[in-house]
Amino acid sequence: MAKAELLFVGTDTGLLQFSNPGGIGRWLRSGHSLPGSDIVAVWAKPGDPTHVLCSDAENLYESTDGGQHWGDPIELGITAFAASRTTPTTILARTDSDAIISTDSGAQWRRIGTAERISMVNDRLAISTATRAHTSTDGGTSWQPGDPWAYQVASHDGLHTVKCTTTGNWIVDDAPIAPPPIAVRTVAVCAGAPARVIGSDGSALWVYDTDWQHSPDAPGLVYIAHTPYHPDRLWGADAHGTLWYSATRGSHWEAIKTQLGTINTIISTRLL
């Protein structure tokens, strides 16, 4: 039996929840939490999406029943989450200026250091500013220096990584590629051989297999998110509040919902 797929969409009007019972492709709105809050970051526990954290950059909210009820807000302004695929209780997060980490699903946090961007590939942590970057493979106990990056994202299985350094170099799995012909605003990478990179500047979308190709029928997206349990599925948002979906590694897109307000983040998950 197909498992129910869930989607958490953080918007400037609160957290929207959608479900796809039985995996038949009929996405139904199942909730609207924290109305009036500008939700900029969402984390759903891998394997147990009934445990959800979200933040409006000033307060952190927690739900243990899939967003039906929320505990009292905690004064912790998180602007981004990065989840561990291999250790579900580990969360890397960013505030306005710092990277913080939790190893118990958000119950306790400790500061790592100054960071403008964060990334997690399996259990490999990465933080970066415009001038310095560090990585850790032991949960943040020790750190190794690296090249500062503007974007660093992994495929759904953690096997492929695309990185754009702050000097404009593009690297896929440690191999350099040509930079895209646009000033990329959002980027994703799909598993496969070769790995596929998708980038958009908000008005046009480009795809890289062995070179960059413009997708004339694809929407211009301001946000792209992969589906953690499927190699070919992507979610996206445009600047007009439309939620987009691709089941073809970004080749074709379908508008799922419109007029959702400003979409800040999308988290796709499913009940196991």
C-alpha angles and dihedrals in degrees: 000000000000115000123236113263119217132200127196115195119189111209140165088261097053138278115322120201126202131181134199105201113207092000093270095139097251104126112200127189106245102173150000111206131185095010113205093027120116099228109201102165135035133180124187117188111251109249093009111056091170084085107074135170124191136171138200091203090263105052135029119222128196132199128181097186102059097275100309092115132018132203124231112296119260118217096243115120106209118180100182141015130204115194129208114236093198101038107039095191094058119092128178113200141175131219123192091291111359142064115228132183138207126192096185104059094274101312092118132016135196129194119248102181146276113327139162094188136025136196137176124197107186099310096334109113122206131184129178145182126186091272108030142026137187137191131203131195097182102062096275099308093117130018136204123205121243143163115299112250138199096199131019121165136157135217119257092268096043092241097112130046131187119198134181113197122216088252091060101258116142119211129183116190091340093308120110120238132186113275117250118262090242137063096257117224098177133014140187136178128214126208121246139083107319102019111239121227121202121194134175136183094201095266104051136024126220130191128206123202101141096338137004116280127183115234102214096189096044121100123249104251132200093191134029126185130181125226107247095213102044129051098212104043125097136173126208144176130209129208092262098063097261119144112218132195133196126189092178105068091270098309095113130021135198126201106234103176133004137201095029095142122239109345112212103171142001127205119189120195143140141218113258 
